Amino acid sequence: MSAAPTGRTGAPSVSVVVCVYTEDRWGDILAAVASVRDQSHPALETLLVVDHNPGLLRRLAKAFGDDGAGAHRVRVLPNAGPRGLSAGRNTGIAASSGEVIAFLDDDAVAERDWLLHFAEAYADPRVMAVGGRTQPVWASRRRPAWFPEEFDWVVGCTYRGLPPGRVPVRNVLGGNASFRRTALAAVGGFASGIGRDGHRLPLGCEETELCIRLARAVPDAVLLIDDRSVIHHRVPAARERFGYFRTRAYAEGLSKALVAHSVGAQDGLASERRYTTRVLPAGVARGVRDALLGRPGGAGRAGAIVAGVAAAAGGYVLGTWRARRTGGRFAVASLPAAAPGEGAAA
């Protein structure tokens, strides 16, 4: 199989992996695929990895079954590993053909130059991963007045406190990210036993663990976020509620404890120290100021930050205890080092 042209001489070919799990997001999935088709830097292929849902697998296969002949193919395949986002991503990586593998959430749409800015960054051979900016699309059409921007990671979006521009970071955010294939082949894929599963408590941090492992294995590796690589992520009404906010913050604490136990607190919590000592206090101060000035939502935002920190801290304490008691290790998948253009056939 020969690689499809990228449209830009010397730019890497890019495979896009979209992990899906529920027919409830059918319209979102189609919109995500359409946004990849419309990229100014064409994707080599889109791989839709279905997480143990035979009905959705059949429906997508029927929708895209004759799609293999064009310049941009859509391929539908089942998750070959255990249920969950980590194994789904690993399935997509193993089946892909591109020199770079990009990940897009199934309820998000990418702006036209999303892949272009990713591809440009890989002109530097030291760059091993590039992430982008994820903007929330609220079901209620506007941000809840109490919801602090510092906690937009709760709904899978870029949060206040991340530096602007194209800048080095410890880790990219998984729903809007890309990795060089050779880097993934060298260190292995996403770890199972951590990461999101649509049917369980919303854990995360699988991309954090992978990026820390990558930086250790390749000491001169550069990991970037380029805020020009923009996607728009839908936030359903259920995730605009405080109950979800608190649960997700608690789950993040559990996840951080697993990562810190595995890679050490120095690496596992390096970014979080700055976030909790600088970004969050500034957010509380802004909320209190707005409340004193009579602006709507100020007190709610300040209170939500305090509650979010408390929930995450509680999850971290419990997660640390569990990890020490059980070992807290998780399996890392080995990935084939397929040459570009030699991915699995549809």
C-alpha positions in Angstrom: 0.0 0.0 0.0 1.5 3.4 -1.0 1.0 6.4 1.2 -1.5 9.0 -0.1 -0.1 12.4 -0.9 -0.1 14.9 1.9 -0.3 17.9 -0.3 2.9 19.5 1.1 6.3 18.3 0.0 8.3 16.9 2.9 5.5 17.1 5.4 4.8 13.9 7.3 1.8 11.7 6.5 -0.8 11.8 9.3 -3.2 9.1 10.3 -6.1 10.2 12.4 -7.6 7.9 15.1 -11.0 8.5 16.5 -12.1 6.2 19.3 -15.9 5.7 19.5 -18.1 3.7 21.9 -21.8 4.7 21.7 -24.4 5.2 19.0 -25.7 8.1 21.1 -22.9 10.2 19.5 -23.7 9.1 15.9 -24.1 12.7 14.7 -20.9 13.8 16.5 -18.9 10.9 15.0 -20.0 11.9 11.4 -19.1 15.5 12.1 -15.7 14.5 13.5 -14.9 12.5 10.3 -16.2 15.3 8.1 -13.9 17.8 9.8 -10.9 15.5 9.1 -11.9 15.2 5.5 -11.8 19.0 5.2 -8.3 19.5 6.5 -5.9 21.9 4.6 -3.2 19.3 5.2 -5.0 16.1 4.1 -5.0 13.2 6.4 -3.7 9.9 5.0 -6.6 8.1 6.6 -9.1 8.2 9.4 -9.4 5.1 11.7 -12.7 4.7 13.7 -11.9 2.3 16.5 -15.1 0.9 18.1 -14.9 0.0 21.8 -16.8 -3.3 22.2 -20.1 -2.2 20.6 -21.0 -4.6 17.8 -24.1 -2.6 16.8 -22.1 0.6 16.4 -19.4 -1.4 14.5 -21.9 -2.7 12.0 -23.5 0.6 11.5 -20.2 2.4 10.9 -18.9 -0.3 8.6 -22.1 0.0 6.6 -21.8 3.8 6.5 -18.1 3.8 5.4 -17.8 0.3 3.9 -17.2 1.6 0.3 -14.8 4.4 1.4 -11.5 2.7 0.7 -10.9 3.9 -2.8 -10.5 7.6 -2.3 -7.4 9.6 -1.4 -8.6 9.8 2.2 -9.9 6.5 3.5 -12.1 5.9 6.5 -11.5 2.6 8.1 -13.7 1.0 10.8 -12.2 -1.6 13.2 -13.0 -3.1 16.6 -10.9 -2.4 19.7 -8.5 -5.4 19.8 -7.8 -5.0 23.5 -9.8 -4.6 26.8 -12.6 -2.1 27.0 -11.4 1.5 27.3 -9.8 4.4 25.6 -6.2 3.3 26.0 -6.6 0.0 24.2 -8.7 1.7 21.5 -5.9 4.1 20.8 -3.4 1.3 20.7 -5.5 -0.6 18.3 -5.6 2.5 16.0 -1.9 3.1 16.3 -1.1 -0.5 15.3 -3.4 -0.4 12.3 -2.4 3.0 11.0 0.0 3.8 8.2 1.1 7.4 8.9 4.4 8.8 10.0 2.4 10.7 12.6 -0.7 9.5 14.5 -3.2 12.2 15.6 -6.1 11.7 18.0 -9.4 13.4 17.8 -12.3 13.0 20.3 -15.5 11.5 18.9 -17.5 14.4 20.1 -15.2 17.1 18.6 -14.7 18.8 15.3 -11.3 20.1 14.1 -10.7 23.5 12.4 -9.4 23.3 8.9 -5.7 23.9 9.7 -5.6 21.5 12.7 -3.3 19.0 11.0 -1.3 21.6 9.1 0.1 23.1 12.4 0.8 19.6 13.7 2.6 18.6 10.6 4.7 21.8 10.5 6.0 21.2 14.0 7.4 17.8 13.0 9.9 19.5 10.7 12.1 19.6 13.8 13.3 15.9 14.2 13.4 16.4 18.0 9.6 16.9 18.2 8.0 13.7 19.3 4.5 14.9 20.2 2.3 17.9 19.4 -1.0 18.9 21.0 -3.5 21.6 20.3 -6.1 23.8 21.8 -9.6 22.4 22.7 -12.4 24.8 23.1 -15.7 23.9 24.8 -19.0 24.0 23.0 -21.5 24.2 25.8 -24.9 22.4 25.4 -26.6 25.5 27.1 -24.8 27.7 24.5 -22.8 29.5 27.2 -20.4 28.7 30.0 -22.2 28.1 33.3 -21.5 31.2 35.4 -20.0 29.2 38.2 -17.7 27.1 36.0 -14.1 28.3 36.3 -11.9 28.3 33.2 -9.1 26.9 35.3 -11.0 23.6 35.5 -11.9 23.3 31.8 -9.9 20.1 31.8 -12.9 18.6 33.6 -14.7 18.7 30.3 -11.7 17.7 28.2 -10.8 21.2 27.1 -7.8 23.5 27.3 -7.8 25.3 30.7 -6.6 28.7 31.9 -3.0 28.4 33.0 -1.6 26.7 30.0 0.9 28.9 28.1 -0.1 30.4 24.8 1.5 29.9 21.4 3.7 27.0 20.4 5.5 26.0 23.6 7.2 23.0 25.2 5.1 21.1 27.7 5.4 18.0 29.9 2.4 16.3 28.3 -0.2 16.9 25.6 -3.9 16.4 26.2 -5.1 13.2 24.6 -8.3 14.3 22.8 -6.3 16.7 20.6 -2.8 15.3 20.2 -0.4 13.7 17.8 2.7 11.6 18.2 5.5 10.6 15.9 5.2 6.9 15.1 8.8 6.1 15.8 8.4 7.6 19.3 5.4 5.3 20.1 7.2 2.3 18.7 10.2 3.0 20.9 8.3 3.4 24.2 5.1 1.4 23.7 1.5 2.6 23.6 -1.0 3.9 26.1 -1.1 1.9 29.3 -4.1 -0.2 30.1 -5.5 0.0 33.7 -5.6 3.8 33.4 -7.5 6.1 31.2 -11.1 6.6 30.3 -13.8 4.0 29.9 -17.2 5.3 28.8 -18.9 2.9 31.1 -17.0 3.6 34.4 -15.7 6.4 36.6 -14.1 9.0 34.3 -10.4 8.3 35.0 -7.7 9.9 32.9 -4.0 10.8 32.7 -3.1 8.0 30.3 -1.5 10.7 28.0 0.4 12.1 30.9 1.9 8.8 31.8 2.8 8.1 28.1 4.5 11.5 27.7 6.6 11.1 30.8 7.7 7.7 29.7 8.5 9.1 26.3 10.6 12.0 27.7 12.5 9.5 29.9 13.2 7.2 26.9 14.2 10.0 24.5 16.1 12.6 26.6 16.2 15.2 23.9 12.6 14.7 22.9 10.5 17.9 22.5 6.8 17.8 23.3 4.7 20.8 22.2 1.4 22.4 22.4 0.4 24.7 19.5 -2.7 26.6 20.3 -3.3 27.2 16.5 -4.3 23.5 16.2 -7.9 24.0 17.4 -10.7 21.6 17.9 -14.2 22.3 19.3 -15.4 19.8 21.9 -19.1 19.4 22.7 -20.0 19.5 26.4 -23.3 17.8 27.0 -25.7 19.2 29.6 -24.9 16.5 32.1 -21.3 17.7 32.2 -22.3 21.3 32.9 -23.5 20.2 36.4 -21.6 20.5 39.6 -22.1 16.8 40.4 -20.1 15.9 37.3 -17.5 18.5 38.0 -16.9 17.1 41.5 -16.8 13.5 40.3 -14.4 14.2 37.5 -12.1 16.2 39.8 -12.1 13.3 42.3 -11.3 10.8 39.5 -8.4 13.0 38.3 -6.9 12.7 41.8 -7.2 8.9 41.6 -5.5 9.0 38.2 -2.7 11.3 39.3 -2.0 9.0 42.2 -1.5 6.0 39.8 0.8 8.1 37.6 2.8 9.4 40.5 3.2 5.9 41.9 4.4 4.6 38.6 6.8 7.4 37.4 7.5 9.1 40.7 6.0 12.3 42.2 8.7 14.5 40.9 7.7 13.9 37.3 4.1 12.9 37.9 3.2 16.1 39.7 5.7 18.6 38.3 3.1 20.6 36.3 0.4 20.2 38.9 2.6 22.0 41.5 2.6 25.2 39.5 -1.1 24.8 38.7 -2.1 24.5 42.4 0.2 27.1 43.8 -0.1 29.8 41.2 -3.0 29.3 38.7 -5.7 28.2 41.1 -5.0 30.9 43.8 -5.2 33.5 41.1 -8.5 32.0 40.0 -9.9 32.2 43.5 -8.8 35.8 43.8 -10.5 36.7 40.5 -13.7 35.0 41.7 -13.7 36.8 45.0 -13.0 40.2 43.3 -15.8 39.6 40.9 -18.2 38.8 43.8 -17.2 41.9 45.6 -17.9 43.9 42.4 -21.3 42.3 42.0 -20.4 40.4 38.9 -22.4 37.2 38.3 -20.7 33.9 39.1 -17.7 35.2 41.0 -18.5 33.5 44.3 -19.5 30.4 42.5 -16.2 30.2 40.5 -14.1 30.7 43.6 -16.1 28.1 45.5 -15.9 25.6 42.6 -12.1 25.9 42.5 -11.9 25.2 46.3 -14.3 22.3 45.9 -12.4 20.9 42.9 -9.1 21.0 44.7 -10.6 19.3 47.7 -12.2 16.6 45.5 -8.9 16.0 43.6 -6.9 15.9 46.8 -9.3 13.3 48.3 -9.0 11.2 45.2 -5.2 11.5 45.3 -5.0 10.4 48.9 -7.2 7.4 48.3 -5.5 6.5 45.0 -2.1 6.7 46.7 -3.2 4.3 49.5 -4.7 1.9 46.9 -1.5 2.0 44.8 0.7 1.2 47.7 -1.6 -1.6 48.8 -2.0 -3.2 45.4 1.2 -2.2 43.6 -0.6 0.3 41.3 1.1 -0.9 38.1 -0.4 -1.0 34.7 0.4 -2.8 31.4 2.1 -1.0 28.5 1.3 -2.2 25.1 4.1 -2.9 22.6 3.5 -1.4 19.2 4.8 -2.5 15.8 7.2 -0.1 14.1 5.4 -0.2 10.7 7.0 1.8 7.9 4.8 4.6 6.5 2.4 3.1 4.0 2.5 -0.4 5.5 -0.6 -0.3 7.8 -3.2 -3.0 7.9 -5.5 -3.2 5.0 -9.2 -2.2 5.3 
